[in-house]
Amino acid sequence: MLNLCMVGTGGIAAEHMKALRALKGVEPCWVVSRTPQKAKEFAAQWGFEHASANLEEAVADTRVQLVVIASPSEQHSSQALLAMQAGKNVIVEIPVGLSFAEAETVANVSSQSRCRALVCHTMRSFPAIREVRRRVQAGELHLSQIAGYFAIPRRRNQSRAGQRNWIDNLLWHHGCHMIDAALWVLGTNEAEQVSAVVGKPHPQFGMAIDVAIHFRTSAQQVVTHSLTYNTEQFCWELRFIGDEDTLTFRNGQLLNDRNESVVPAASYLDLAAQDSQMLATLVGGTPSDYDISSVLGTMQILETAAASAKSQSMNETTRVEA
């Protein structure tokens, strides 16, 4: 049993606690939230011994062995660094940072401190995605293109739990999921001709609500992703176009070209498979699908995509002014 500090008390923190409680691999020790009241409520719900709004106080407890960071994205890298500097292993929700530099810093500190840093690139645990990767690695499916579409309701900056008090990042958060799934299935960490375009910002919250990302691998496989917050219907889809078949991941299910089920639907909120491997990794010191070193390729491509989007936006502004 690992003594746990949970950072964050939102929906994804609750999903981690459901999985970790079922796995019986942690002892709830500290929970840290934005406010003491939120921390106390979460502590009462999940049986944590201590509740606080101060992460430094929590990681100073020598009993804490594992810190799970499920806070807003902009806090992930700094909180991971603080925990590792206190000698704790960390599990960090995706994305580990909002730049490649932040991700690389976390990776470097992890390597130097010998504290493990595992990142929740959760699509790697989805049964449907794992089956596509298996076929590709076995030479049963030769992909020429991956086309993704992701839509999640954010018109009112809402979440499943209600109104949010922070602003999400469509490119670095959900774009990270989509890019990483494509790279992981293809078995590569590199891409060329990376570009991205960002649509108009949300009129009230200022966040990007439409993003398109494109790149190609050295094997000339084309990857395109379209993502939006401007919707009332959730949809998570990746179409894997290959010489032998076209497989479609849709909301947890995998379908073939004849629309037949290949892998039954599984909830994207079920973190048991991911968290189980992470706990086994930390206890046994074994490699993991979620080691931070394995996600740096995705973060580098996101950095290039972000730079592309910024450059195109500046060019558009220049044209308008001219």
Buried (B, 14 or more C-beta within 10 A) or exposed (E): EBBBBBBBBBBBBBBBBBBBEEBEBBBBBBBBBBEEEBBBBBBEEBEBEBBBBEBEEBBEBEEBBBBBBBBBBBBBBBBBBBBBEBEBBBBBBBBBBBBBEBBBBBBEBBEEBEBBBBBBBBBBBBBBBBBBBEBBEEEEBEBEBBBBBBBBBBEEBEBEEEEBEEBBBBBBBBBBBBBBBBBBBBEBBEBEEBBBBBBEEBEEBEBBBBBBBBBBBEEEBBBBBBBBBBBEEEEBBBBBBBEEBBBBBBEBBBBEEEEEEBBEEBEBBBBBBBBBBBBBBBEEEEEBBBBBBBBBBBBBBBBBBBBBBEEBEEEEEEEEEE
